[in-house]
Amino acid sequence: METLKRLGYRAGPSVLLVPDETNEDQNWQWGNGKQHAKASKESALERENTRGAANELTTEAIKRGLEHAESLKKLKKKEWIAKKRVNRDDESDYRDTKRNRTKGKTA
């Protein structure tokens, strides 16, 4: 390691940092699948519960989104009606002013 550092390497290769082997007994026997099947049943139940909760929350989110879209649509319509009223009032004021001018000139 010291030689590598002197040659400019900042970190040694990972092979040099592998821990020494331990003398623990390792079981390399094939299993019969019972352990996996038991774990699979439990996880299947958990997956079903998760799926149900996700579907329920998705349905609620869609419902809230549709309600929000409807409220925005109503708000936009109210704004449009208010703008139309203002424009109509402005036009009627303009017509009244124009009529008053023409009446004043002819009188």
ABEGO torsion letter per residue (X at the ends): XAAAAAAGBABBBAAAABBBBBABBBBABBBAGAAAAAAAAAAAAAAAAAAAAAAAAAAAAAAAAAAAAAAAAAAAAAAAAAAAAAAAAAAAAAAAAAAAAAAAAAX
